[in-house]
Amino acid sequence: MLSGLLGRGVALIAPFIVMPAMLRYLGDIEFGVWMTTVSITSMALFLDFGIGNGLLTHLSQAHANGDISRMRSYITSAYAALATIALFVVVIILIGSLITATWIPLRATQNNENSRYIVIVTLMAFAGGVPLSIIQRVLYACQKSALGNMWQLLGSIASVAFCFLAIHLRSPTWVAVSVYAGAPLAVLIVATLLFFRTHPQLVPSVLFLSKARVFELMRLGSEFFVLSIITSIALNLDNLVITSRLGAMAVAEYVVAAKLASILALIVTTAFVPLWAANAEAFAKKDFYWIKKTSLQMSLIGGGGVALLGLLLVISCDFIIFHWMGRRFEDLQKLMTVWAIFYTLLGVTSPFNMVLNSIGLVRVQIKAWIFFLVATLIAKYLILESFPSLWIVPLVSAIGYLTFIAPMAIAAASNVYSKKLASEDFSNRLSD
């Protein structure tokens, strides 16, 4: 958890360190092209179709059972599937770049070779990261999450350092963009080589490529893929609702508060993702009491920790926002208070979601999030007409989460505990 906070924290800060220098070095046009292309890659983060999440679940189970052959087959199949996806993206990029210099809908690339190269190298780096990111899942599955977080930290540091070096050497602007995007990939390559050098029994091999494993990963991965899309839509429609009901000006205050509150989301993700692989291993070893005890403990600790940090943000948000944005917002504390409640609920229920993820129980989560999406969208749209206050929006999300998501996660996880523990007790009685 500590290494995750450090690794993800630095990764979050890195763009803020680089962007002022890059804006001065690239100029308005090329900087705009770069940021637009980065936003395109951000929208395509689901390009692995959930295969990475499917790999984490299956590989954790195989690792717990000490099934080296199965682990190697999953790793090989994952690399084959994601490398194919990455190759397809690269081919599209290359063909597009050969057809015309303005193949991306960015008018600024016309008659500007540097802008064109910036688009290409940014997209290429994104494509390369699809298969290279597998090593992060492998490290998590093998209970080496701290090592994976340290590699992420090193990648962020290298990205910033080499970017400033390129600027200092007055390299072409597209080179500065290339080293910023490419440094984390180089670190992932080093991490991959070192891991497989120390674990030769897991080195991907064509002999262990399995069509059945690929489809197995894609089946579970597709469910995680759908879940990711639904949750992303459900948590990012607020701006559209606010714009349609209160106007575009109201979005500014809401976005600023949401951005500050996203720190709590980062903490929730960092704190509980290691439970995913740990639970999968505990299930494989039939240590059901540990899963139940740890989930309850982490729910209390995580929820309490997020609530405490949320309270600190509520108290200090006016000071932070004023020194960050240079102005004050009217309902900021109300917004931050409701956001803190929402993320506290996430902190309380996330350990139970990790239980469901560890055994691939995704469909029940999809159903709950669909109900959440539909209900909260309608409620926000209707309520804002009578009560045009921004804090109503996250309040509806919090109530929706408490109504649809939290009961589902806790009930489904409890049902899993009950069945597993009852089955284990029955087996023990038979043995006796």
C-alpha positions as a Markdown table, in Angstrom:
| # | Residue | x | y | z |
|---|---|---|---|---|
| 1 | Met | 0.0 | 0.0 | 0.0 |
| 2 | Leu | 2.8 | 2.4 | 0.9 |
| 3 | Ser | 4.8 | 1.6 | -2.3 |
| 4 | Gly | 1.6 | 2.0 | -4.3 |
| 5 | Leu | 0.9 | 5.5 | -2.8 |
| 6 | Leu | 4.5 | 6.5 | -3.6 |
| 7 | Gly | 4.5 | 5.0 | -7.2 |
| 8 | Arg | 1.0 | 6.3 | -8.2 |
| 9 | Gly | 1.6 | 9.6 | -6.4 |
| 10 | Val | 4.8 | 10.3 | -8.4 |
| 11 | Ala | 3.1 | 9.2 | -11.6 |
| 12 | Leu | 0.3 | 11.6 | -10.9 |
| 13 | Ile | 2.6 | 14.5 | -10.2 |
| 14 | Ala | 5.0 | 13.9 | -13.1 |
| 15 | Pro | 2.8 | 15.6 | -15.8 |
| 16 | Phe | 2.4 | 18.7 | -13.6 |
| 17 | Ile | 6.2 | 18.9 | -13.3 |
| 18 | Val | 6.8 | 18.6 | -17.1 |
| 19 | Met | 3.9 | 20.5 | -18.6 |
| 20 | Pro | 5.1 | 24.1 | -17.9 |
| 21 | Ala | 8.6 | 23.4 | -19.4 |
| 22 | Met | 7.0 | 21.5 | -22.4 |
| 23 | Leu | 4.6 | 24.3 | -23.1 |
| 24 | Arg | 7.4 | 26.8 | -23.3 |
| 25 | Tyr | 9.6 | 24.4 | -25.4 |
| 26 | Leu | 6.9 | 23.1 | -27.8 |
| 27 | Gly | 4.9 | 26.3 | -28.2 |
| 28 | Asp | 1.1 | 26.6 | -28.2 |
| 29 | Ile | 0.5 | 24.6 | -31.4 |
| 30 | Glu | 2.7 | 21.6 | -30.8 |
| 31 | Phe | 1.8 | 21.5 | -27.1 |
| 32 | Gly | -1.9 | 21.5 | -28.1 |
| 33 | Val | -1.3 | 18.7 | -30.6 |
| 34 | Trp | 0.5 | 16.7 | -27.9 |
| 35 | Met | -2.2 | 17.2 | -25.2 |
| 36 | Thr | -4.9 | 16.3 | -27.7 |
| 37 | Thr | -3.1 | 13.1 | -28.7 |
| 38 | Val | -2.6 | 12.2 | -25.0 |
| 39 | Ser | -6.3 | 12.7 | -24.4 |
| 40 | Ile | -7.0 | 10.3 | -27.3 |
| 41 | Thr | -4.8 | 7.6 | -25.7 |
| 42 | Ser | -6.6 | 8.2 | -22.4 |
| 43 | Met | -9.9 | 7.4 | -24.1 |
| 44 | Ala | -8.4 | 4.2 | -25.4 |
| 45 | Leu | -7.1 | 2.9 | -22.1 |
| 46 | Phe | -9.6 | 0.0 | -22.4 |
| 47 | Leu | -7.7 | -1.3 | -25.5 |
| 48 | Asp | -6.6 | -4.4 | -23.8 |
| 49 | Phe | -10.3 | -5.4 | -23.5 |
| 50 | Gly | -9.8 | -6.4 | -19.9 |
| 51 | Ile | -7.3 | -9.1 | -20.6 |
| 52 | Gly | -4.9 | -7.6 | -18.1 |
| 53 | Asn | -7.5 | -7.9 | -15.3 |
| 54 | Gly | -8.4 | -11.4 | -16.4 |
| 55 | Leu | -4.8 | -12.4 | -16.3 |
| 56 | Leu | -4.4 | -11.0 | -12.7 |
| 57 | Thr | -7.3 | -13.2 | -11.5 |
| 58 | His | -6.3 | -16.4 | -13.3 |
| 59 | Leu | -2.6 | -16.0 | -12.7 |
| 60 | Ser | -3.0 | -15.4 | -9.0 |
| 61 | Gln | -5.0 | -18.6 | -8.6 |
| 62 | Ala | -2.4 | -20.6 | -10.6 |
| 63 | His | 0.5 | -19.0 | -8.5 |
| 64 | Ala | -1.3 | -20.0 | -5.3 |
| 65 | Asn | -1.5 | -23.6 | -6.4 |
| 66 | Gly | 2.1 | -23.6 | -7.6 |
| 67 | Asp | 1.0 | -24.6 | -11.1 |
| 68 | Ile | 4.0 | -23.3 | -13.1 |
| 69 | Ser | 2.9 | -24.8 | -16.4 |
| 70 | Arg | -0.5 | -23.1 | -16.1 |
| 71 | Met | 1.1 | -19.8 | -15.1 |
| 72 | Arg | 3.5 | -20.0 | -18.1 |
| 73 | Ser | 0.6 | -20.7 | -20.4 |
| 74 | Tyr | -1.5 | -17.8 | -19.1 |
| 75 | Ile | 1.5 | -15.4 | -19.4 |
| 76 | Thr | 2.4 | -16.6 | -22.9 |
| 77 | Ser | -1.3 | -16.3 | -24.1 |
| 78 | Ala | -1.6 | -12.9 | -22.6 |
| 79 | Tyr | 1.5 | -11.6 | -24.4 |
| 80 | Ala | 0.3 | -13.2 | -27.6 |
| 81 | Ala | -3.2 | -11.6 | -27.4 |
| 82 | Leu | -2.0 | -8.1 | -26.3 |
| 83 | Ala | 1.0 | -8.1 | -28.7 |
| 84 | Thr | -1.5 | -8.8 | -31.6 |
| 85 | Ile | -3.7 | -5.9 | -30.5 |
| 86 | Ala | -0.6 | -3.6 | -30.2 |
| 87 | Leu | 0.6 | -4.7 | -33.7 |
| 88 | Phe | -2.8 | -4.0 | -35.2 |
| 89 | Val | -2.7 | -0.5 | -33.7 |
| 90 | Val | 0.9 | 0.1 | -35.0 |
| 91 | Val | -0.1 | -1.0 | -38.5 |
| 92 | Ile | -3.0 | 1.5 | -38.5 |
| 93 | Ile | -0.7 | 4.3 | -37.3 |
| 94 | Leu | 1.9 | 3.5 | -40.0 |
| 95 | Ile | -0.6 | 3.2 | -42.8 |
| 96 | Gly | -2.4 | 6.4 | -41.7 |
| 97 | Ser | 0.9 | 8.3 | -41.6 |
| 98 | Leu | 1.8 | 7.1 | -45.1 |
| 99 | Ile | -1.5 | 8.1 | -46.6 |
| 100 | Thr | -1.5 | 11.7 | -45.6 |
| 101 | Ala | 0.2 | 14.1 | -43.2 |
| 102 | Thr | -3.1 | 15.1 | -41.7 |
| 103 | Trp | -4.5 | 11.6 | -41.0 |
| 104 | Ile | -5.3 | 12.6 | -37.4 |
| 105 | Pro | -8.1 | 15.1 | -37.1 |
| 106 | Leu | -5.7 | 17.7 | -35.8 |
| 107 | Arg | -5.6 | 20.7 | -38.2 |
| 108 | Ala | -2.4 | 21.9 | -36.6 |
| 109 | Thr | -0.5 | 18.9 | -38.1 |
| 110 | Gln | -0.9 | 20.3 | -41.6 |
| 111 | Asn | 2.5 | 21.4 | -43.0 |
| 112 | Asn | 4.1 | 20.8 | -39.6 |
| 113 | Glu | 6.3 | 17.7 | -39.6 |
| 114 | Asn | 7.2 | 18.1 | -35.9 |
| 115 | Ser | 3.5 | 18.0 | -35.0 |
| 116 | Arg | 3.0 | 15.0 | -37.2 |
| 117 | Tyr | 5.9 | 13.2 | -35.5 |
| 118 | Ile | 4.5 | 14.1 | -32.0 |
| 119 | Val | 1.2 | 12.4 | -32.9 |
| 120 | Ile | 2.9 | 9.3 | -34.2 |
| 121 | Val | 5.4 | 8.8 | -31.4 |
| 122 | Thr | 2.8 | 9.4 | -28.7 |
| 123 | Leu | 0.4 | 6.8 | -30.3 |
| 124 | Met | 3.3 | 4.4 | -30.8 |
| 125 | Ala | 4.3 | 4.6 | -27.2 |
| 126 | Phe | 0.7 | 4.0 | -26.2 |
| 127 | Ala | 0.6 | 0.9 | -28.4 |
| 128 | Gly | 3.9 | -0.4 | -27.0 |
| 129 | Gly | 2.6 | -0.1 | -23.5 |
| 130 | Val | -0.3 | -2.5 | -24.1 |
| 131 | Pro | 1.8 | -5.7 | -24.0 |
| 132 | Leu | 4.6 | -4.3 | -21.9 |
| 133 | Ser | 2.2 | -3.5 | -19.1 |
| 134 | Ile | 1.7 | -7.3 | -18.6 |
| 135 | Ile | 4.7 | -7.4 | -16.3 |
| 136 | Gln | 2.8 | -5.3 | -13.7 |
| 137 | Arg | 0.0 | -7.8 | -13.6 |
| 138 | Val | 2.5 | -10.7 | -13.3 |
| 139 | Leu | 4.2 | -9.0 | -10.4 |
| 140 | Tyr | 0.9 | -8.4 | -8.6 |
| 141 | Ala | -0.2 | -12.0 | -9.2 |
| 142 | Cys | 3.1 | -13.3 | -7.8 |
| 143 | Gln | 2.7 | -11.2 | -4.6 |
| 144 | Lys | 5.4 | -8.8 | -5.7 |
| 145 | Ser | 3.2 | -5.7 | -5.9 |
| 146 | Ala | 5.7 | -3.5 | -4.0 |
| 147 | Leu | 8.3 | -4.3 | -6.7 |
| 148 | Gly | 5.8 | -3.4 | -9.4 |
| 149 | Asn | 5.0 | -0.1 | -7.8 |
| 150 | Met | 8.8 | 0.6 | -7.5 |
| 151 | Trp | 9.2 | 0.1 | -11.2 |
| 152 | Gln | 6.3 | 2.5 | -11.8 |
| 153 | Leu | 8.0 | 5.0 | -9.6 |
| 154 | Leu | 11.3 | 4.6 | -11.5 |
| 155 | Gly | 9.5 | 4.9 | -14.8 |
| 156 | Ser | 7.9 | 8.3 | -13.8 |
| 157 | Ile | 11.3 | 9.6 | -12.5 |
| 158 | Ala | 13.0 | 8.5 | -15.7 |
| 159 | Ser | 10.3 | 10.1 | -17.8 |
| 160 | Val | 10.7 | 13.5 | -16.2 |
| 161 | Ala | 14.5 | 13.3 | -16.1 |
| 162 | Phe | 15.0 | 12.4 | -19.7 |
| 163 | Cys | 12.4 | 14.9 | -20.9 |
| 164 | Phe | 14.2 | 17.8 | -19.1 |
| 165 | Leu | 17.5 | 16.4 | -20.6 |
| 166 | Ala | 16.1 | 16.5 | -24.1 |
| 167 | Ile | 14.9 | 20.1 | -23.5 |
| 168 | His | 18.3 | 21.1 | -22.1 |
| 169 | Leu | 20.1 | 19.6 | -25.2 |
| 170 | Arg | 17.7 | 21.5 | -27.4 |
| 171 | Ser | 16.6 | 18.3 | -29.1 |
| 172 | Pro | 13.7 | 18.5 | -31.7 |
| 173 | Thr | 10.4 | 18.8 | -30.0 |
| 174 | Trp | 9.2 | 15.4 | -31.1 |
| 175 | Val | 12.3 | 13.9 | -29.4 |
| 176 | Ala | 11.4 | 15.5 | -26.1 |
| 177 | Val | 7.9 | 14.0 | -26.4 |
| 178 | Ser | 9.4 | 10.6 | -27.4 |
| 179 | Val | 11.6 | 10.3 | -24.4 |
| 180 | Tyr | 8.8 | 11.4 | -22.0 |
| 181 | Ala | 6.5 | 8.7 | -23.4 |
| 182 | Gly | 9.2 | 6.2 | -24.0 |
| 183 | Ala | 11.1 | 6.2 | -20.7 |
| 184 | Pro | 8.4 | 4.3 | -18.8 |
| 185 | Leu | 8.3 | 1.7 | -21.6 |
| 186 | Ala | 12.1 | 1.3 | -21.3 |
| 187 | Val | 11.8 | 0.7 | -17.6 |
| 188 | Leu | 9.0 | -1.9 | -18.2 |
| 189 | Ile | 11.3 | -3.7 | -20.6 |
| 190 | Val | 14.1 | -3.8 | -18.0 |
| 191 | Ala | 11.6 | -5.0 | -15.4 |
| 192 | Thr | 10.4 | -7.7 | -17.7 |
| 193 | Leu | 13.9 | -8.9 | -18.6 |
| 194 | Leu | 15.0 | -9.0 | -14.9 |
| 195 | Phe | 11.8 | -10.8 | -13.8 |
| 196 | Phe | 12.1 | -13.5 | -16.4 |
| 197 | Arg | 15.8 | -13.8 | -15.8 |
| 198 | Thr | 15.2 | -14.6 | -12.2 |
| 199 | His | 12.1 | -16.7 | -13.0 |
| 200 | Pro | 13.1 | -18.7 | -16.2 |
| 201 | Gln | 10.4 | -21.2 | -15.5 |
| 202 | Leu | 7.8 | -18.6 | -16.4 |
| 203 | Val | 9.5 | -17.2 | -19.6 |
| 204 | Pro | 6.8 | -17.0 | -22.4 |
| 205 | Ser | 7.2 | -19.7 | -25.0 |
| 206 | Val | 5.3 | -20.7 | -28.2 |
| 207 | Leu | 5.1 | -24.2 | -26.7 |
| 208 | Phe | 2.9 | -22.9 | -24.0 |
| 209 | Leu | 0.7 | -20.8 | -26.2 |
| 210 | Ser | -2.9 | -22.0 | -25.8 |
| 211 | Lys | -5.9 | -21.0 | -27.7 |
| 212 | Ala | -8.1 | -22.2 | -24.8 |
| 213 | Arg | -6.1 | -19.9 | -22.4 |
| 214 | Val | -6.5 | -17.0 | -24.8 |
| 215 | Phe | -10.3 | -17.4 | -25.0 |
| 216 | Glu | -10.4 | -18.0 | -21.2 |
| 217 | Leu | -8.6 | -14.7 | -20.6 |
| 218 | Met | -10.8 | -12.9 | -23.2 |
| 219 | Arg | -14.0 | -14.3 | -21.7 |
| 220 | Leu | -13.2 | -13.0 | -18.2 |
| 221 | Gly | -11.5 | -10.0 | -19.6 |
| 222 | Ser | -14.5 | -9.0 | -21.6 |
| 223 | Glu | -16.6 | -8.9 | -18.4 |
| 224 | Phe | -14.0 | -6.7 | -16.7 |
| 225 | Phe | -13.9 | -4.6 | -19.9 |
| 226 | Val | -17.7 | -4.1 | -19.8 |
| 227 | Leu | -17.6 | -3.3 | -16.1 |
| 228 | Ser | -14.8 | -0.7 | -16.7 |
| 229 | Ile | -16.8 | 1.0 | -19.4 |
| 230 | Ile | -20.0 | 1.2 | -17.4 |
| 231 | Thr | -18.2 | 2.5 | -14.3 |
| 232 | Ser | -16.3 | 5.1 | -16.4 |
| 233 | Ile | -19.6 | 6.3 | -18.0 |
| 234 | Ala | -21.4 | 6.3 | -14.7 |
| 235 | Leu | -18.7 | 8.4 | -12.9 |
| 236 | Asn | -18.0 | 10.8 | -15.8 |
| 237 | Leu | -21.5 | 11.9 | -17.0 |
| 238 | Asp | -21.9 | 14.6 | -14.4 |
| 239 | Asn | -20.4 | 17.3 | -16.6 |
| 240 | Leu | -22.9 | 16.7 | -19.3 |
| 241 | Val | -25.8 | 16.7 | -16.9 |
| 242 | Ile | -24.6 | 19.9 | -15.2 |
| 243 | Thr | -24.1 | 21.6 | -18.6 |
| 244 | Ser | -27.5 | 20.7 | -19.8 |
| 245 | Arg | -29.3 | 21.8 | -16.6 |
| 246 | Leu | -27.1 | 24.6 | -15.1 |
| 247 | Gly | -25.0 | 25.7 | -18.1 |
| 248 | Ala | -21.3 | 25.4 | -18.9 |
| 249 | Met | -20.2 | 28.0 | -16.4 |
| 250 | Ala | -21.3 | 25.8 | -13.5 |
| 251 | Val | -19.0 | 23.0 | -14.7 |
| 252 | Ala | -15.9 | 24.9 | -13.7 |
| 253 | Glu | -16.6 | 24.8 | -10.0 |
| 254 | Tyr | -17.7 | 21.2 | -10.1 |
| 255 | Val | -14.6 | 20.0 | -12.1 |
| 256 | Val | -12.2 | 21.8 | -9.7 |
| 257 | Ala | -13.8 | 20.1 | -6.6 |
| 258 | Ala | -14.0 | 16.7 | -8.4 |
| 259 | Lys | -10.3 | 17.0 | -9.4 |
| 260 | Leu | -9.3 | 17.7 | -5.8 |
| 261 | Ala | -11.5 | 14.8 | -4.5 |
| 262 | Ser | -9.9 | 12.4 | -7.0 |
| 263 | Ile | -7.0 | 12.2 | -4.6 |
| 264 | Leu | -9.3 | 10.1 | -2.4 |
| 265 | Ala | -10.0 | 7.9 | -5.4 |
| 266 | Leu | -6.3 | 7.4 | -6.0 |
| 267 | Ile | -5.9 | 6.3 | -2.3 |
| 268 | Val | -8.8 | 3.9 | -2.6 |
| 269 | Thr | -7.4 | 2.2 | -5.7 |
| 270 | Thr | -3.9 | 2.1 | -4.3 |
| 271 | Ala | -4.9 | 0.7 | -1.0 |
| 272 | Phe | -7.1 | -2.2 | -2.1 |
| 273 | Val | -5.8 | -3.5 | -5.5 |
| 274 | Pro | -3.1 | -5.6 | -3.7 |
| 275 | Leu | -6.1 | -7.5 | -2.0 |
| 276 | Trp | -7.1 | -8.8 | -5.5 |
| 277 | Ala | -4.2 | -11.1 | -5.9 |
| 278 | Ala | -3.9 | -11.9 | -2.1 |
| 279 | Asn | -7.6 | -13.0 | -2.0 |
| 280 | Ala | -7.1 | -15.2 | -5.1 |
| 281 | Glu | -4.2 | -16.9 | -3.5 |
| 282 | Ala | -6.1 | -17.3 | -0.2 |
| 283 | Phe | -9.1 | -18.9 | -2.1 |
| 284 | Ala | -6.8 | -21.3 | -3.8 |
| 285 | Lys | -5.3 | -22.3 | -0.4 |
| 286 | Lys | -8.8 | -22.5 | 1.1 |
| 287 | Asp | -7.9 | -19.9 | 3.7 |
| 288 | Phe | -11.5 | -18.5 | 3.8 |
| 289 | Tyr | -11.3 | -17.2 | 7.4 |
| 290 | Trp | -8.4 | -15.0 | 6.4 |
| 291 | Ile | -10.3 | -13.6 | 3.5 |
| 292 | Lys | -13.4 | -12.8 | 5.6 |
| 293 | Lys | -11.3 | -11.3 | 8.5 |
| 294 | Thr | -9.1 | -9.3 | 6.2 |
| 295 | Ser | -12.0 | -7.9 | 4.2 |
| 296 | Leu | -13.7 | -6.7 | 7.3 |
| 297 | Gln | -10.6 | -5.2 | 8.8 |
| 298 | Met | -9.7 | -3.5 | 5.5 |
| 299 | Ser | -13.2 | -2.2 | 5.2 |
| 300 | Leu | -13.0 | -0.5 | 8.6 |
| 301 | Ile | -9.4 | 0.7 | 8.2 |
| 302 | Gly | -9.9 | 1.8 | 4.6 |
| 303 | Gly | -13.2 | 3.5 | 5.2 |
| 304 | Gly | -11.9 | 5.2 | 8.3 |
| 305 | Gly | -8.7 | 6.3 | 6.6 |
| 306 | Val | -10.6 | 7.8 | 3.5 |
| 307 | Ala | -13.0 | 9.5 | 5.8 |
| 308 | Leu | -10.2 | 11.1 | 7.8 |
| 309 | Leu | -8.4 | 12.3 | 4.7 |
| 310 | Gly | -11.7 | 13.5 | 3.3 |
| 311 | Leu | -12.3 | 15.6 | 6.4 |
| 312 | Leu | -8.8 | 17.1 | 6.0 |
| 313 | Leu | -9.7 | 18.0 | 2.4 |
| 314 | Val | -13.0 | 19.5 | 3.4 |
| 315 | Ile | -11.2 | 21.7 | 6.1 |
| 316 | Ser | -8.4 | 22.8 | 3.8 |
| 317 | Cys | -10.1 | 22.8 | 0.3 |
| 318 | Asp | -10.7 | 26.6 | 0.2 |
| 319 | Phe | -7.0 | 27.2 | 1.0 |
| 320 | Ile | -5.8 | 24.6 | -1.5 |
| 321 | Ile | -8.1 | 25.8 | -4.3 |
| 322 | Phe | -7.3 | 29.4 | -3.8 |
| 323 | His | -3.6 | 28.9 | -4.1 |
| 324 | Trp | -4.0 | 26.4 | -6.9 |
| 325 | Met | -6.5 | 28.2 | -9.1 |
| 326 | Gly | -6.2 | 31.7 | -7.8 |
| 327 | Arg | -9.8 | 32.2 | -7.0 |
| 328 | Arg | -12.5 | 31.0 | -4.6 |
| 329 | Phe | -15.7 | 29.0 | -5.3 |
| 330 | Glu | -19.0 | 29.5 | -3.5 |
| 331 | Asp | -20.1 | 25.9 | -2.7 |
| 332 | Leu | -16.7 | 24.3 | -2.5 |
| 333 | Gln | -17.0 | 22.9 | 1.0 |
| 334 | Lys | -20.4 | 21.4 | 0.4 |
| 335 | Leu | -19.1 | 19.7 | -2.7 |
| 336 | Met | -16.0 | 18.4 | -1.0 |
| 337 | Thr | -18.1 | 17.2 | 2.0 |
| 338 | Val | -20.3 | 15.1 | -0.3 |
| 339 | Trp | -17.4 | 13.8 | -2.4 |
| 340 | Ala | -15.7 | 12.7 | 0.9 |
| 341 | Ile | -18.8 | 10.8 | 1.8 |
| 342 | Phe | -18.9 | 9.2 | -1.6 |
| 343 | Tyr | -15.3 | 8.0 | -1.6 |
| 344 | Thr | -15.6 | 6.9 | 2.0 |
| 345 | Leu | -18.4 | 4.5 | 0.8 |
| 346 | Leu | -16.0 | 3.3 | -1.9 |
| 347 | Gly | -13.3 | 2.7 | 0.8 |
| 348 | Val | -15.8 | 0.7 | 2.9 |
| 349 | Thr | -16.9 | -1.6 | 0.0 |
| 350 | Ser | -13.8 | -1.9 | -2.1 |
| 351 | Pro | -12.4 | -4.8 | -0.1 |
| 352 | Phe | -15.5 | -6.8 | -0.9 |
| 353 | Asn | -15.3 | -5.9 | -4.6 |
| 354 | Met | -11.7 | -7.2 | -4.5 |
| 355 | Val | -13.1 | -10.5 | -3.2 |
| 356 | Leu | -15.5 | -10.7 | -6.1 |
| 357 | Asn | -12.7 | -9.8 | -8.6 |
| 358 | Ser | -10.4 | -12.4 | -7.2 |
| 359 | Ile | -12.8 | -15.2 | -8.2 |
| 360 | Gly | -14.0 | -13.6 | -11.4 |
| 361 | Leu | -17.5 | -12.8 | -10.1 |
| 362 | Val | -18.0 | -9.8 | -12.4 |
| 363 | Arg | -21.5 | -10.1 | -13.8 |
| 364 | Val | -23.2 | -9.3 | -10.5 |
| 365 | Gln | -21.1 | -6.1 | -10.4 |
| 366 | Ile | -22.1 | -5.2 | -13.9 |
| 367 | Lys | -25.8 | -5.5 | -13.1 |
| 368 | Ala | -25.4 | -3.3 | -10.0 |
| 369 | Trp | -23.5 | -0.6 | -11.9 |
| 370 | Ile | -26.1 | -0.6 | -14.7 |
| 371 | Phe | -28.8 | 0.1 | -12.1 |
| 372 | Phe | -26.6 | 2.8 | -10.5 |
| 373 | Leu | -26.0 | 4.4 | -13.9 |
| 374 | Val | -29.6 | 4.5 | -15.0 |
| 375 | Ala | -31.1 | 5.5 | -11.6 |
| 376 | Thr | -28.5 | 8.3 | -10.8 |
| 377 | Leu | -28.6 | 9.7 | -14.3 |
| 378 | Ile | -32.4 | 10.1 | -14.2 |
| 379 | Ala | -32.3 | 11.4 | -10.6 |
| 380 | Lys | -29.6 | 14.0 | -11.3 |
| 381 | Tyr | -31.4 | 15.3 | -14.4 |
| 382 | Leu | -34.8 | 15.6 | -12.7 |
| 383 | Ile | -33.6 | 16.9 | -9.3 |
| 384 | Leu | -31.3 | 19.6 | -10.7 |
| 385 | Glu | -34.4 | 21.2 | -12.3 |
| 386 | Ser | -36.0 | 21.8 | -8.9 |
| 387 | Phe | -32.8 | 22.2 | -6.8 |
| 388 | Pro | -30.1 | 23.8 | -9.0 |
| 389 | Ser | -27.2 | 23.2 | -6.5 |
| 390 | Leu | -24.0 | 21.5 | -7.6 |
| 391 | Trp | -23.6 | 19.5 | -4.4 |
| 392 | Ile | -26.8 | 17.6 | -5.3 |
| 393 | Val | -24.9 | 15.8 | -8.0 |
| 394 | Pro | -22.3 | 13.9 | -5.9 |
| 395 | Leu | -25.0 | 13.5 | -3.2 |
| 396 | Val | -27.1 | 11.5 | -5.7 |
| 397 | Ser | -24.1 | 9.5 | -6.6 |
| 398 | Ala | -23.4 | 8.7 | -3.0 |
| 399 | Ile | -27.0 | 7.7 | -2.3 |
| 400 | Gly | -27.0 | 5.6 | -5.5 |
| 401 | Tyr | -23.8 | 3.9 | -4.5 |
| 402 | Leu | -25.2 | 3.2 | -1.0 |
| 403 | Thr | -28.4 | 1.8 | -2.6 |
| 404 | Phe | -27.1 | -0.3 | -5.5 |
| 405 | Ile | -23.3 | -1.0 | -5.2 |
| 406 | Ala | -22.5 | -1.3 | -1.5 |
| 407 | Pro | -25.3 | -3.9 | -0.7 |
| 408 | Met | -24.4 | -5.9 | -3.8 |
| 409 | Ala | -20.7 | -6.0 | -2.9 |
| 410 | Ile | -21.2 | -6.9 | 0.8 |
| 411 | Ala | -24.0 | -9.4 | 0.1 |
| 412 | Ala | -22.2 | -11.2 | -2.7 |
| 413 | Ala | -18.9 | -11.4 | -0.8 |
| 414 | Ser | -20.7 | -12.6 | 2.3 |
| 415 | Asn | -22.5 | -15.3 | 0.2 |
| 416 | Val | -19.1 | -16.4 | -1.1 |
| 417 | Tyr | -17.7 | -16.7 | 2.5 |
| 418 | Ser | -20.8 | -18.6 | 3.6 |
| 419 | Lys | -20.7 | -21.2 | 0.8 |
| 420 | Lys | -16.9 | -21.7 | 1.0 |
| 421 | Leu | -16.8 | -22.0 | 4.8 |
| 422 | Ala | -19.9 | -24.4 | 4.8 |
| 423 | Ser | -18.2 | -26.5 | 2.1 |
| 424 | Glu | -15.0 | -26.6 | 4.0 |
| 425 | Asp | -16.7 | -27.5 | 7.3 |
| 426 | Phe | -18.6 | -30.3 | 5.5 |
| 427 | Ser | -15.4 | -31.7 | 4.0 |
| 428 | Asn | -13.7 | -31.6 | 7.5 |
| 429 | Arg | -16.6 | -33.5 | 9.0 |
| 430 | Leu | -16.4 | -36.1 | 6.3 |
| 431 | Ser | -12.7 | -36.5 | 6.9 |
| 432 | Asp | -13.3 | -36.9 | 10.6 |
